[in-house]
Amino acid sequence: MTVTVLLFASYADAIGKSSLELDVEAGATVSDVVEQVRALSGASRLPPAPVVAVNERYASRDSELQPGDEVALIPPVAGG
C-alpha cells in the first residue's frame, strides 16, 4: 500500500523533498515509515523518535496505517 510522507523545515531540507510516496506492507505502522525515511540519504537530522501526525492528528509509533494515509514528520519548533 502507498502512504504519503510530509517533511517540513530541516527534515525537508536534509532529504531534499517536502513529500514522499512510500510503499509499505499492509499492517505497517508509523514506526515502519519512520525507519524507511531514516534510511534515505540525508535523513541524519531525524531524531530517534520524531513527532508524527497521521491525517493531521498526532500519532504514536505503533499506530497502524491505512492505504492513502498522510504521515507528517514534524521537526522541533521553538518560538516565543
C-alpha atoms as one frame of an Amber mdcrd trajectory, in Angstrom:
protein
   0.000   0.000   0.000   1.102   3.579  -0.516   1.294   6.363   2.070   2.367
   9.974   1.639   5.067  11.302   3.946   5.221  15.049   4.522   8.520  16.605
   5.598   8.915  20.112   6.986  11.691  22.617   7.658  15.057  20.990   8.431
  13.750  17.496   7.565  12.693  18.617   4.076  15.982  20.494   3.625  18.039
  17.476   4.672  16.244  14.992   2.413  15.689  17.443  -0.428  11.938  16.919
  -0.733   8.862  18.124   1.092   6.895  14.952   0.401   7.470  11.318  -0.480
   5.281   8.460  -1.628   6.309   5.271   0.183   5.194   1.735  -0.468   4.710
  -0.168   2.791   3.262  -3.547   3.587  -0.295  -3.939   4.847  -0.291  -3.559
   8.625   2.660  -1.140   8.577   2.977   1.243  11.498   4.248   4.783  11.953
   7.496   3.250  13.214   7.908   1.321   9.949   7.536   4.533   7.933   9.979
   6.428  10.167  12.557   3.670   9.652  12.116   3.812   5.858  12.590   7.581
   5.893  15.591   7.250   8.225  17.250   5.007   5.605  17.166   7.789   2.995
  20.217   9.829   2.164  20.354  12.967   4.292  17.993  11.711   6.996  20.588
  12.091   9.751  18.670  15.102  11.152  15.743  12.855  12.008  15.677  12.224
  15.771  15.161   8.707  17.180  11.501   9.442  17.941  10.218  12.355  15.850
   6.792  13.856  16.455   4.421  12.312  13.922   0.905  13.084  12.761  -1.263
  10.799  10.653  -4.013  12.522   8.710  -3.439  15.723  10.720  -3.699  14.038
  14.157  -0.758  13.257  16.401   0.012   9.537  16.289   2.063   7.072  18.307
   4.812   4.961  16.789   2.644   1.836  16.949  -0.312   3.390  15.085  -1.262
   1.151  12.163  -1.502   2.856   8.797  -4.129   2.519   6.081  -3.703   2.917
   2.310  -3.551   6.584   1.342  -2.714   7.863   4.833  -0.730  11.073   5.116
   2.147  10.809   7.606   3.744  14.096   8.680   7.143  14.156  10.369   7.204
  17.288  12.479  10.529  18.881  13.451  11.009  20.627  16.797   9.573  24.108
  16.889  10.857  26.969  19.024   9.164  30.244  19.481   8.385  32.998  21.836
